[in-house]
Amino acid sequence: MAGQTNSGATLAIGVAALPLIAMSAVMMVMAGGGANASPTSSVCGGGGTAQTVANVKLDAEQMGDAQTIVSVAAGRHLPSFAAVVAVATSYTEVKLRNQLTQTDHDSEGLFQQRISIYTKQVADDPVKATNAFLDRLVKIPSWQTNTVGVDAQTVQISKFPERYQPNAGLAQHIVGQFWAAAAAAAGPAPTGTSTAGSGSAAAVAPALGSGPAICAGGGGAIPGGGGTVAGKIVGPTGNNIAGTTSIPAGFVISGSAKGYLAVKFALKQLGKPYVFAAAGPNAFDCSGLTMAAWAAAGVALPHLAAGQASSGTPEPTNLSQAVGGDLVMIPGSDGTAAEPGHVGMVAGYVDRKDGRHLYLIQAAETGVPIELTEATEWSGQISHVRHIG
């Protein structure tokens, strides 16, 4: 149930200031030679330097190859999700190494591309190989809403399709090391371009493709668009069922790999009706939506807002640590602060000139479709925030 009572509360939802790290966005791609000199630094750390990312030790070669992949994807003005798929694929195939010795039929390079299909000139060149991978990726129907594993397998046609998805989380963290600098170096997308072809592809807006680009460690330390830092969460207040069924331009999903899957599921339900006690596939109530979304990520939740209020781990109710997939509870029209009657889920954010606009996805009440609502609309009402996974 929604608890549609309007609130005039104007309590600002603060977010901890994020560190602004000096960034050099110089990027060069050497034509003809197959070499790629990546950016010298990034928002979260430099490429070509051994690091431990998401508890995985990666040497300088692996980090450099990863940065090449990210730079190529950003240079084509593709969403960062394209880089996540590509990095996960390369890590799965050859641990992010440009392997020039054939080990499986005639496969070589960063993606183990068959030279009988791609040619040796392409497979052995990290930049050309990445472009060839992305050419095929963007032609997959609904590639931005598929899982990483489905997209990778569709391109690679592997005998072991189950290998790719387990590396999606690592790929998300790796992409977060480089994305902001690579995107800044790429500049704005040329007008009139399209992702349908194999050339320079325009940004796909606004559907799901902006996320996730997260720094190692995740949490709330998400760099704002273009390397800027959002000082606080801003937005309208006073109507906790105000919302939209459209994903706004520049939408970014932050958080864990499982949280990302939960958010992607929930966003696919935008516009579907609210029905009390429903949990899909054609309609949902508030806790039915969050339960189904997390079930899609492999996590079981009870079908009750008050029950979900004790799931996972607590986070500050000012949303300063909130990331995609986190549950947010308010008393609503039939609950209390101790036993909340309504639940929504953090979906993502958009950084604008006035600050960060954080969005919740919710099934509000009968007659209101599943929608995105700015978190500030719930100011002064939030009783619980729970991080699920």
PADREN-29640 format. One record per residue (C-alpha): residue in three letters; y, x, z. Coordinates in steps of 0.5 Angstrom, whole numbers, plus 500, padded with zeros to 3 digits. Each point is the difference from the previous one (the first is absolute). Layout:
% PADREN-29640
<lotor=ALA py=Y px=X pz=Z>
...
% end
This chain:
% PADREN-29640
<lotor=MET py=500 px=500 pz=500>
<lotor=ALA py=507 px=502 pz=498>
<lotor=GLY py=505 px=499 pz=506>
<lotor=GLN py=505 px=498 pz=495>
<lotor=THR py=506 px=500 pz=506>
<lotor=ASN py=506 px=503 pz=497>
<lotor=SER py=503 px=506 pz=504>
<lotor=GLY py=507 px=502 pz=501>
<lotor=ALA py=498 px=507 pz=503>
<lotor=THR py=504 px=506 pz=497>
<lotor=LEU py=496 px=505 pz=504>
<lotor=ALA py=500 px=506 pz=495>
<lotor=ILE py=493 px=503 pz=499>
<lotor=GLY py=501 px=507 pz=500>
<lotor=VAL py=495 px=506 pz=497>
<lotor=ALA py=500 px=507 pz=502>
<lotor=ALA py=504 px=504 pz=496>
<lotor=LEU py=496 px=504 pz=495>
<lotor=PRO py=501 px=508 pz=499>
<lotor=LEU py=504 px=501 pz=494>
<lotor=ILE py=496 px=507 pz=497>
<lotor=ALA py=504 px=504 pz=495>
<lotor=MET py=497 px=499 pz=493>
<lotor=SER py=500 px=504 pz=494>
<lotor=ALA py=498 px=495 pz=494>
<lotor=VAL py=500 px=506 pz=495>
<lotor=MET py=494 px=498 pz=495>
<lotor=MET py=498 px=504 pz=494>
<lotor=VAL py=494 px=498 pz=495>
<lotor=MET py=498 px=506 pz=495>
<lotor=ALA py=499 px=497 pz=493>
<lotor=GLY py=494 px=503 pz=496>
<lotor=GLY py=498 px=505 pz=506>
<lotor=GLY py=497 px=494 pz=504>
<lotor=ALA py=503 px=503 pz=506>
<lotor=ASN py=504 px=496 pz=505>
<lotor=ALA py=505 px=503 pz=505>
<lotor=SER py=500 px=494 pz=505>
<lotor=PRO py=506 px=499 pz=505>
<lotor=THR py=501 px=505 pz=505>
<lotor=SER py=500 px=495 pz=506>
<lotor=SER py=500 px=493 pz=502>
<lotor=VAL py=501 px=495 pz=505>
<lotor=CYS py=494 px=501 pz=504>
<lotor=GLY py=498 px=507 pz=498>
<lotor=GLY py=500 px=505 pz=494>
<lotor=GLY py=495 px=501 pz=495>
<lotor=GLY py=496 px=506 pz=499>
<lotor=THR py=499 px=501 pz=507>
<lotor=ALA py=494 px=499 pz=504>
<lotor=GLN py=500 px=494 pz=504>
<lotor=THR py=496 px=496 pz=504>
<lotor=VAL py=501 px=493 pz=498>
<lotor=ALA py=497 px=494 pz=503>
<lotor=ASN py=495 px=505 pz=504>
<lotor=VAL py=498 px=503 pz=493>
<lotor=LYS py=501 px=507 pz=499>
<lotor=LEU py=503 px=501 pz=493>
<lotor=ASP py=502 px=507 pz=497>
<lotor=ALA py=506 px=502 pz=496>
<lotor=GLU py=496 px=499 pz=494>
<lotor=GLN py=498 px=493 pz=502>
<lotor=MET py=507 px=498 pz=502>
<lotor=GLY py=503 px=503 pz=494>
<lotor=ASP py=495 px=496 pz=495>
<lotor=ALA py=502 px=494 pz=504>
<lotor=GLN py=507 px=501 pz=499>
<lotor=THR py=499 px=501 pz=493>
<lotor=ILE py=497 px=493 pz=500>
<lotor=VAL py=505 px=496 pz=504>
<lotor=SER py=506 px=504 pz=496>
<lotor=VAL py=497 px=497 pz=493>
<lotor=ALA py=499 px=493 pz=503>
<lotor=ALA py=507 px=500 pz=502>
<lotor=GLY py=503 px=503 pz=494>
<lotor=ARG py=497 px=494 pz=496>
<lotor=HIS py=503 px=495 pz=505>
<lotor=LEU py=494 px=497 pz=502>
<lotor=PRO py=499 px=497 pz=507>
<lotor=SER py=497 px=505 pz=505>
<lotor=PHE py=494 px=496 pz=500>
<lotor=ALA py=498 px=504 pz=494>
<lotor=ALA py=501 px=506 pz=503>
<lotor=VAL py=495 px=498 pz=506>
<lotor=VAL py=495 px=498 pz=495>
<lotor=ALA py=501 px=506 pz=496>
<lotor=VAL py=499 px=505 pz=506>
<lotor=ALA py=495 px=496 pz=503>
<lotor=THR py=496 px=501 pz=494>
<lotor=SER py=501 px=507 pz=499>
<lotor=TYR py=498 px=502 pz=507>
<lotor=THR py=494 px=496 pz=499>
<lotor=GLU py=498 px=503 pz=494>
<lotor=VAL py=502 px=508 pz=502>
<lotor=LYS py=504 px=500 pz=506>
<lotor=LEU py=506 px=500 pz=497>
<lotor=ARG py=498 px=507 pz=496>
<lotor=ASN py=501 px=501 pz=492>
<lotor=GLN py=493 px=502 pz=499>
<lotor=LEU py=499 px=503 pz=493>
<lotor=THR py=493 px=501 pz=501>
<lotor=GLN py=496 px=494 pz=497>
<lotor=THR py=495 px=498 pz=505>
<lotor=ASP py=498 px=493 pz=498>
<lotor=HIS py=499 px=499 pz=492>
<lotor=ASP py=507 px=503 pz=497>
<lotor=SER py=504 px=497 pz=506>
<lotor=GLU py=506 px=505 pz=502>
<lotor=GLY py=507 px=500 pz=504>
<lotor=LEU py=503 px=496 pz=505>
<lotor=PHE py=497 px=494 pz=498>
<lotor=GLN py=493 px=502 pz=497>
<lotor=GLN py=502 px=497 pz=494>
<lotor=ARG py=495 px=501 pz=494>
<lotor=ILE py=503 px=505 pz=495>
<lotor=SER py=496 px=496 pz=495>
<lotor=ILE py=504 px=494 pz=501>
<lotor=TYR py=507 px=503 pz=503>
<lotor=THR py=500 px=507 pz=496>
<lotor=LYS py=499 px=507 pz=504>
<lotor=GLN py=508 px=501 pz=499>
<lotor=VAL py=501 px=493 pz=504>
<lotor=ALA py=495 px=501 pz=505>
<lotor=ASP py=502 px=507 pz=502>
<lotor=ASP py=507 px=499 pz=501>
<lotor=PRO py=502 px=496 pz=506>
<lotor=VAL py=506 px=497 pz=498>
<lotor=LYS py=497 px=498 pz=493>
<lotor=ALA py=494 px=498 pz=504>
<lotor=THR py=504 px=495 pz=505>
<lotor=ASN py=503 px=497 pz=494>
<lotor=ALA py=494 px=498 pz=497>
<lotor=PHE py=497 px=497 pz=507>
<lotor=LEU py=506 px=496 pz=500>
<lotor=ASP py=500 px=498 pz=493>
<lotor=ARG py=494 px=497 pz=502>
<lotor=LEU py=502 px=497 pz=507>
<lotor=VAL py=506 px=496 pz=497>
<lotor=LYS py=495 px=496 pz=495>
<lotor=ILE py=496 px=498 pz=505>
<lotor=PRO py=501 px=492 pz=502>
<lotor=SER py=503 px=499 pz=506>
<lotor=TRP py=500 px=507 pz=502>
<lotor=GLN py=505 px=500 pz=505>
<lotor=THR py=496 px=495 pz=504>
<lotor=ASN py=493 px=503 pz=500>
<lotor=THR py=498 px=504 pz=505>
<lotor=VAL py=500 px=508 pz=499>
<lotor=GLY py=493 px=500 pz=499>
<lotor=VAL py=500 px=495 pz=495>
<lotor=ASP py=505 px=503 pz=496>
<lotor=ALA py=497 px=507 pz=500>
<lotor=GLN py=493 px=498 pz=498>
<lotor=THR py=503 px=496 pz=494>
<lotor=VAL py=503 px=506 pz=497>
<lotor=GLN py=495 px=505 pz=502>
<lotor=ILE py=494 px=496 pz=499>
<lotor=SER py=496 px=504 pz=505>
<lotor=LYS py=492 px=499 pz=502>
<lotor=PHE py=503 px=500 pz=507>
<lotor=PRO py=505 px=495 pz=501>
<lotor=GLU py=500 px=499 pz=507>
<lotor=ARG py=503 px=507 pz=501>
<lotor=TYR py=507 px=499 pz=498>
<lotor=GLN py=503 px=495 pz=506>
<lotor=PRO py=498 px=504 pz=506>
<lotor=ASN py=505 px=505 pz=497>
<lotor=ALA py=506 px=495 pz=499>
<lotor=GLY py=503 px=501 pz=507>
<lotor=LEU py=500 px=507 pz=500>
<lotor=ALA py=503 px=499 pz=493>
<lotor=GLN py=506 px=496 pz=503>
<lotor=HIS py=501 px=505 pz=505>
<lotor=ILE py=501 px=506 pz=494>
<lotor=VAL py=504 px=496 pz=496>
<lotor=GLY py=505 px=499 pz=506>
<lotor=GLN py=501 px=507 pz=500>
<lotor=PHE py=503 px=500 pz=493>
<lotor=TRP py=502 px=493 pz=498>
<lotor=ALA py=507 px=500 pz=502>
<lotor=ALA py=502 px=507 pz=497>
<lotor=ALA py=496 px=498 pz=494>
<lotor=ALA py=503 px=494 pz=499>
<lotor=ALA py=507 px=502 pz=501>
<lotor=ALA py=499 px=506 pz=495>
<lotor=ALA py=498 px=495 pz=495>
<lotor=GLY py=506 px=496 pz=500>
<lotor=PRO py=501 px=493 pz=498>
<lotor=ALA py=495 px=497 pz=495>
<lotor=PRO py=503 px=499 pz=493>
<lotor=THR py=502 px=493 pz=498>
<lotor=GLY py=495 px=497 pz=495>
<lotor=THR py=494 px=504 pz=502>
<lotor=SER py=493 px=497 pz=502>
<lotor=THR py=494 px=501 pz=504>
<lotor=ALA py=495 px=497 pz=494>
<lotor=GLY py=500 px=507 pz=496>
<lotor=SER py=499 px=507 pz=501>
<lotor=GLY py=506 px=503 pz=500>
<lotor=SER py=506 px=500 pz=505>
<lotor=ALA py=498 px=494 pz=504>
<lotor=ALA py=506 px=495 pz=504>
<lotor=ALA py=499 px=499 pz=507>
<lotor=VAL py=496 px=493 pz=501>
<lotor=ALA py=504 px=496 pz=505>
<lotor=PRO py=499 px=497 pz=504>
<lotor=ALA py=493 px=499 pz=501>
<lotor=LEU py=496 px=504 pz=505>
<lotor=GLY py=501 px=506 pz=497>
<lotor=SER py=505 px=504 pz=504>
<lotor=GLY py=496 px=501 pz=506>
<lotor=PRO py=497 px=504 pz=503>
<lotor=ALA py=503 px=506 pz=500>
<lotor=ILE py=499 px=502 pz=507>
<lotor=CYS py=501 px=507 pz=504>
<lotor=ALA py=495 px=503 pz=503>
<lotor=GLY py=499 px=497 pz=507>
<lotor=GLY py=502 px=493 pz=497>
<lotor=GLY py=503 px=496 pz=506>
<lotor=GLY py=507 px=498 pz=499>
<lotor=ALA py=503 px=506 pz=497>
<lotor=ILE py=501 px=498 pz=493>
<lotor=PRO py=505 px=503 pz=496>
<lotor=GLY py=505 px=495 pz=497>
<lotor=GLY py=501 px=499 pz=492>
<lotor=GLY py=503 px=506 pz=497>
<lotor=GLY py=499 px=505 pz=506>
<lotor=THR py=505 px=496 pz=504>
<lotor=VAL py=499 px=497 pz=507>
<lotor=ALA py=501 px=493 pz=502>
<lotor=GLY py=503 px=500 pz=507>
<lotor=LYS py=498 px=493 pz=502>
<lotor=ILE py=496 px=494 pz=498>
<lotor=VAL py=506 px=495 pz=497>
<lotor=GLY py=500 px=493 pz=498>
<lotor=PRO py=501 px=493 pz=501>
<lotor=THR py=499 px=496 pz=506>
<lotor=GLY py=499 px=493 pz=503>
<lotor=ASN py=494 px=497 pz=495>
<lotor=ASN py=493 px=502 pz=502>
<lotor=ILE py=497 px=497 pz=494>
<lotor=ALA py=505 px=502 pz=494>
<lotor=GLY py=497 px=504 pz=495>
<lotor=THR py=498 px=501 pz=493>
<lotor=THR py=493 px=500 pz=496>
<lotor=SER py=503 px=506 pz=496>
<lotor=ILE py=499 px=507 pz=501>
<lotor=PRO py=507 px=503 pz=500>
<lotor=ALA py=502 px=506 pz=496>
<lotor=GLY py=499 px=507 pz=503>
<lotor=PHE py=494 px=497 pz=505>
<lotor=VAL py=496 px=506 pz=504>
<lotor=ILE py=494 px=499 pz=504>
<lotor=SER py=499 px=505 pz=505>
<lotor=GLY py=495 px=501 pz=505>
<lotor=SER py=492 px=502 pz=500>
<lotor=ALA py=495 px=499 pz=495>
<lotor=LYS py=497 px=494 pz=503>
<lotor=GLY py=507 px=497 pz=501>
<lotor=TYR py=502 px=501 pz=493>
<lotor=LEU py=494 px=496 pz=498>
<lotor=ALA py=501 px=494 pz=505>
<lotor=VAL py=507 px=500 pz=497>
<lotor=LYS py=498 px=500 pz=493>
<lotor=PHE py=495 px=494 pz=501>
<lotor=ALA py=506 px=496 pz=504>
<lotor=LEU py=505 px=501 pz=494>
<lotor=LYS py=495 px=497 pz=495>
<lotor=GLN py=500 px=494 pz=504>
<lotor=LEU py=508 px=499 pz=500>
<lotor=GLY py=501 px=493 pz=497>
<lotor=LYS py=494 px=497 pz=503>
<lotor=PRO py=501 px=494 pz=505>
<lotor=TYR py=499 px=500 pz=507>
<lotor=VAL py=495 px=495 pz=503>
<lotor=PHE py=498 px=500 pz=507>
<lotor=ALA py=493 px=504 pz=502>
<lotor=ALA py=500 px=502 pz=493>
<lotor=ALA py=498 px=508 pz=498>
<lotor=GLY py=499 px=500 pz=493>
<lotor=PRO py=499 px=500 pz=494>
<lotor=ASN py=505 px=495 pz=498>
<lotor=ALA py=504 px=499 pz=506>
<lotor=PHE py=501 px=503 pz=507>
<lotor=ASP py=503 px=499 pz=507>
<lotor=CYS py=504 px=505 pz=503>
<lotor=SER py=494 px=504 pz=504>
<lotor=GLY py=495 px=498 pz=494>
<lotor=LEU py=505 px=504 pz=496>
<lotor=THR py=500 px=506 pz=504>
<lotor=MET py=492 px=500 pz=502>
<lotor=ALA py=499 px=499 pz=492>
<lotor=ALA py=504 px=506 pz=499>
<lotor=TRP py=497 px=505 pz=505>
<lotor=ALA py=493 px=497 pz=498>
<lotor=ALA py=502 px=503 pz=493>
<lotor=ALA py=501 px=507 pz=503>
<lotor=GLY py=493 px=499 pz=504>
<lotor=VAL py=503 px=498 pz=507>
<lotor=ALA py=498 px=494 pz=503>
<lotor=LEU py=506 px=496 pz=504>
<lotor=PRO py=499 px=493 pz=504>
<lotor=HIS py=503 px=494 pz=496>
<lotor=LEU py=505 px=499 pz=506>
<lotor=ALA py=507 px=503 pz=500>
<lotor=ALA py=500 px=500 pz=508>
<lotor=GLY py=493 px=504 pz=499>
<lotor=GLN py=503 px=505 pz=495>
<lotor=ALA py=505 px=501 pz=505>
<lotor=SER py=495 px=505 pz=504>
<lotor=SER py=497 px=503 pz=494>
<lotor=GLY py=501 px=507 pz=498>
<lotor=THR py=506 px=504 pz=504>
<lotor=PRO py=507 px=498 pz=502>
<lotor=GLU py=506 px=502 pz=497>
<lotor=PRO py=507 px=499 pz=501>
<lotor=THR py=503 px=493 pz=499>
<lotor=ASN py=506 px=503 pz=497>
<lotor=LEU py=496 px=502 pz=494>
<lotor=SER py=502 px=507 pz=500>
<lotor=GLN py=493 px=503 pz=499>
<lotor=ALA py=497 px=494 pz=496>
<lotor=VAL py=497 px=502 pz=493>
<lotor=GLY py=496 px=495 pz=495>
<lotor=GLY py=495 px=496 pz=503>
<lotor=ASP py=502 px=500 pz=507>
<lotor=LEU py=500 px=493 pz=503>
<lotor=VAL py=506 px=497 pz=503>
<lotor=MET py=500 px=494 pz=505>
<lotor=ILE py=505 px=495 pz=502>
<lotor=PRO py=499 px=494 pz=505>
<lotor=GLY py=502 px=495 pz=494>
<lotor=SER py=500 px=492 pz=501>
<lotor=ASP py=494 px=500 pz=504>
<lotor=GLY py=499 px=506 pz=504>
<lotor=THR py=503 px=505 pz=505>
<lotor=ALA py=502 px=507 pz=501>
<lotor=ALA py=493 px=501 pz=503>
<lotor=GLU py=496 px=496 pz=495>
<lotor=PRO py=504 px=500 pz=494>
<lotor=GLY py=499 px=495 pz=495>
<lotor=HIS py=502 px=503 pz=493>
<lotor=VAL py=498 px=507 pz=497>
<lotor=GLY py=502 px=503 pz=494>
<lotor=MET py=499 px=507 pz=497>
<lotor=VAL py=504 px=506 pz=498>
<lotor=ALA py=500 px=500 pz=493>
<lotor=GLY py=505 px=506 pz=498>
<lotor=TYR py=507 px=502 pz=499>
<lotor=VAL py=506 px=501 pz=495>
<lotor=ASP py=505 px=505 pz=502>
<lotor=ARG py=507 px=497 pz=497>
<lotor=LYS py=507 px=503 pz=502>
<lotor=ASP py=501 px=496 pz=506>
<lotor=GLY py=494 px=503 pz=503>
<lotor=ARG py=492 px=498 pz=500>
<lotor=HIS py=498 px=493 pz=499>
<lotor=LEU py=493 px=499 pz=503>
<lotor=TYR py=496 px=494 pz=497>
<lotor=LEU py=494 px=496 pz=504>
<lotor=ILE py=495 px=496 pz=496>
<lotor=GLN py=499 px=493 pz=503>
<lotor=ALA py=496 px=493 pz=499>
<lotor=ALA py=506 px=497 pz=504>
<lotor=GLU py=499 px=492 pz=500>
<lotor=THR py=498 px=494 pz=496>
<lotor=GLY py=504 px=499 pz=494>
<lotor=VAL py=502 px=508 pz=500>
<lotor=PRO py=496 px=504 pz=495>
<lotor=ILE py=498 px=507 pz=502>
<lotor=GLU py=506 px=505 pz=500>
<lotor=LEU py=503 px=506 pz=502>
<lotor=THR py=505 px=499 pz=505>
<lotor=GLU py=505 px=506 pz=503>
<lotor=ALA py=498 px=502 pz=507>
<lotor=THR py=507 px=499 pz=502>
<lotor=GLU py=499 px=493 pz=500>
<lotor=TRP py=496 px=500 pz=506>
<lotor=SER py=505 px=504 pz=504>
<lotor=GLY py=499 px=499 pz=507>
<lotor=GLN py=494 px=496 pz=500>
<lotor=ILE py=495 px=505 pz=499>
<lotor=SER py=495 px=501 pz=505>
<lotor=HIS py=494 px=504 pz=498>
<lotor=VAL py=499 px=505 pz=494>
<lotor=ARG py=493 px=503 pz=499>
<lotor=HIS py=498 px=506 pz=496>
<lotor=ILE py=493 px=498 pz=497>
<lotor=GLY py=498 px=506 pz=497>
% end
